Amino acid sequence: MMKKFFFSMMLAAISLTSFAQHGGGQRREFKPEEQATRRANQVKEAAKTTDEQYQKVYDLFLKQAQDAQAKMKEAQEKGERPQFDREGMQKQREATNAALKEILSEEQFEAYEKAQQERRQRGGRGGQRGNRAQRPGAV
């Protein structure tokens, strides 16, 4: 009986240590290429981009993601948490939209803007958060 208890406690300790080392399973590694691909695919889906336009959009988002990663890494090296900068984010969004206007046609940009607005209304991530009742079979 004591051996089973001791074994269970050891197993629990090992599991907790492993769980803690991996950030509790909540953190994912930030990969600029994945983020750029995801965002470029959203533009492609909404605006029906050509392959050339897609590559330009991907390059734009990749540079932004790499810059963000560098800022996060810099803050971590200083022992700080990355700061939320609403004004900086607004400027970044305006710069992104200006760059997208250069890449996309007027109709494509309008389609992209409409899709972005719909995403924001659904909760920001394609409706994945907080919309369980809208999925079939959800209770």
Kinemage of the C-alpha trace (Angstrom):
@kinemage 1
@onewidth
@group {chain A} dominant
@subgroup {mainchain}
@vectorlist {calphas} color= white
{ca met a 1} P 0.000 0.000 0.000
{ca met a 2} L 2.795 2.397 0.930
{ca lys a 3} L 4.704 1.507 -2.243
{ca lys a 4} L 1.680 2.373 -4.391
{ca phe a 5} L 1.260 5.691 -2.588
{ca phe a 6} L 4.958 6.532 -2.924
{ca phe a 7} L 4.931 5.557 -6.624
{ca ser a 8} L 1.824 7.699 -7.240
{ca met a 9} L 3.419 10.681 -5.530
{ca met a 10} L 6.624 10.307 -7.574
{ca leu a 11} L 4.623 10.059 -10.792
{ca ala a 12} L 2.639 13.171 -9.858
{ca ala a 13} L 5.827 15.095 -9.046
{ca ile a 14} L 7.400 14.135 -12.372
{ca ser a 15} L 4.252 15.096 -14.248
{ca leu a 16} L 4.024 18.482 -12.526
{ca thr a 17} L 7.686 19.205 -13.169
{ca ser a 18} L 7.277 18.377 -16.848
{ca phe a 19} L 4.094 20.430 -17.045
{ca ala a 20} L 5.784 23.449 -15.423
{ca gln a 21} L 8.827 23.240 -17.688
{ca his a 22} L 6.650 23.440 -20.771
{ca gly a 23} L 4.774 26.531 -19.619
{ca gly a 24} L 1.741 24.626 -18.411
{ca gly a 25} L 0.887 23.634 -21.944
{ca gln a 26} L -0.410 27.130 -22.608
{ca arg a 27} L 2.516 28.755 -24.426
{ca arg a 28} L 3.398 28.060 -27.980
{ca glu a 29} L 6.598 29.070 -29.605
{ca phe a 30} L 6.177 32.222 -31.657
{ca lys a 31} L 7.113 31.422 -35.248
{ca pro a 32} L 7.055 34.404 -37.617
{ca glu a 33} L 6.684 32.159 -40.681
{ca glu a 34} L 3.543 30.529 -39.287
{ca gln a 35} L 2.007 33.860 -38.373
{ca ala a 36} L 2.843 35.343 -41.787
{ca thr a 37} L 1.358 32.315 -43.545
{ca arg a 38} L -1.832 32.449 -41.477
{ca arg a 39} L -2.323 36.172 -42.080
{ca ala a 40} L -1.440 35.957 -45.798
{ca asn a 41} L -3.919 33.094 -46.175
{ca gln a 42} L -6.623 35.254 -44.604
{ca val a 43} L -5.930 37.979 -47.156
{ca lys a 44} L -5.831 35.428 -49.975
{ca glu a 45} L -9.175 33.970 -48.940
{ca ala a 46} L -10.859 37.343 -48.564
{ca ala a 47} L -9.300 39.173 -51.520
{ca lys a 48} L -8.705 36.292 -53.966
{ca thr a 49} L -5.073 37.311 -54.512
{ca thr a 50} L -2.814 36.207 -57.334
{ca asp a 51} L 0.307 34.198 -56.493
{ca glu a 52} L 2.434 37.325 -56.935
{ca gln a 53} L 0.186 39.356 -54.625
{ca tyr a 54} L 0.170 36.530 -52.086
{ca gln a 55} L 3.979 36.495 -51.996
{ca lys a 56} L 4.115 40.266 -51.439
{ca val a 57} L 1.515 40.041 -48.670
{ca tyr a 58} L 3.385 37.134 -47.077
{ca asp a 59} L 6.671 39.086 -47.203
{ca leu a 60} L 4.976 42.085 -45.559
{ca phe a 61} L 3.539 39.984 -42.738
{ca leu a 62} L 6.776 38.026 -42.301
{ca lys a 63} L 8.766 41.226 -41.790
{ca gln a 64} L 6.208 42.466 -39.271
{ca ala a 65} L 6.242 39.169 -37.380
{ca gln a 66} L 10.048 39.104 -37.320
{ca asp a 67} L 10.114 42.670 -35.989
{ca ala a 68} L 7.585 41.745 -33.293
{ca gln a 69} L 9.617 38.678 -32.356
{ca ala a 70} L 12.772 40.793 -32.057
{ca lys a 71} L 10.971 43.258 -29.764
{ca met a 72} L 9.639 40.421 -27.601
{ca lys a 73} L 13.072 38.833 -27.373
{ca glu a 74} L 14.657 42.162 -26.461
{ca ala a 75} L 12.128 42.682 -23.670
{ca gln a 76} L 12.677 39.149 -22.369
{ca glu a 77} L 16.456 39.600 -22.363
{ca lys a 78} L 15.981 42.715 -20.239
{ca gly a 79} L 13.751 40.716 -17.903
{ca glu a 80} L 10.699 42.738 -18.882
{ca arg a 81} L 7.317 41.784 -20.203
{ca pro a 82} L 6.496 43.034 -23.702
{ca gln a 83} L 4.348 46.134 -23.368
{ca phe a 84} L 0.958 46.571 -24.986
{ca asp a 85} L 1.116 49.783 -26.985
{ca arg a 86} L -2.301 50.685 -28.360
{ca glu a 87} L -1.000 53.734 -30.233
{ca gly a 88} L 1.865 51.745 -31.746
{ca met a 89} L -0.528 48.998 -32.798
{ca gln a 90} L -2.803 51.559 -34.460
{ca lys a 91} L 0.145 52.993 -36.391
{ca gln a 92} L 1.189 49.466 -37.384
{ca arg a 93} L -2.341 48.701 -38.623
{ca glu a 94} L -2.395 51.919 -40.660
{ca ala a 95} L 1.012 51.098 -42.175
{ca thr a 96} L -0.164 47.566 -42.967
{ca asn a 97} L -3.308 48.855 -44.640
{ca ala a 98} L -1.301 51.369 -46.665
{ca ala a 99} L 1.046 48.596 -47.824
{ca leu a 100} L -1.890 46.302 -48.651
{ca lys a 101} L -3.484 49.096 -50.709
{ca glu a 102} L -0.285 49.161 -52.774
{ca ile a 103} L -0.427 45.389 -53.333
{ca leu a 104} L -4.162 44.776 -53.771
{ca ser a 105} L -6.644 46.306 -56.176
{ca glu a 106} L -9.280 48.609 -54.727
{ca glu a 107} L -11.925 45.851 -54.921
{ca gln a 108} L -9.612 43.320 -53.283
{ca phe a 109} L -8.759 45.709 -50.469
{ca glu a 110} L -12.457 46.412 -49.849
{ca ala a 111} L -13.144 42.655 -49.703
{ca tyr a 112} L -10.261 42.238 -47.248
{ca glu a 113} L -11.532 45.103 -45.061
{ca lys a 114} L -15.033 43.608 -45.043
{ca ala a 115} L -13.663 40.204 -44.000
{ca gln a 116} L -11.589 41.826 -41.237
{ca gln a 117} L -14.642 43.648 -39.918
{ca glu a 118} L -16.635 40.410 -39.891
{ca arg a 119} L -13.813 38.641 -38.040
{ca arg a 120} L -13.747 41.366 -35.391
{ca gln a 121} L -17.505 41.047 -34.932
{ca arg a 122} L -17.160 37.273 -34.500
{ca gly a 123} L -14.575 37.680 -31.775
{ca gly a 124} L -11.272 38.246 -33.501
{ca arg a 125} L -10.127 34.715 -34.294
{ca gly a 126} L -12.587 33.545 -36.846
{ca gly a 127} L -15.299 33.040 -34.251
{ca gln a 128} L -13.361 30.408 -32.327
{ca arg a 129} L -13.770 32.116 -28.973
{ca gly a 130} L -17.040 32.367 -27.154
{ca asn a 131} L -19.288 31.188 -29.964
{ca arg a 132} L -19.911 27.617 -28.896
{ca ala a 133} L -23.667 27.947 -29.289
{ca gln a 134} L -23.264 28.656 -33.014
{ca arg a 135} L -21.479 25.378 -33.726
{ca pro a 136} L -23.612 22.339 -34.581
{ca gly a 137} L -23.987 20.055 -31.601
{ca ala a 138} L -22.779 22.627 -29.097
{ca val a 139} L -24.714 22.957 -25.883
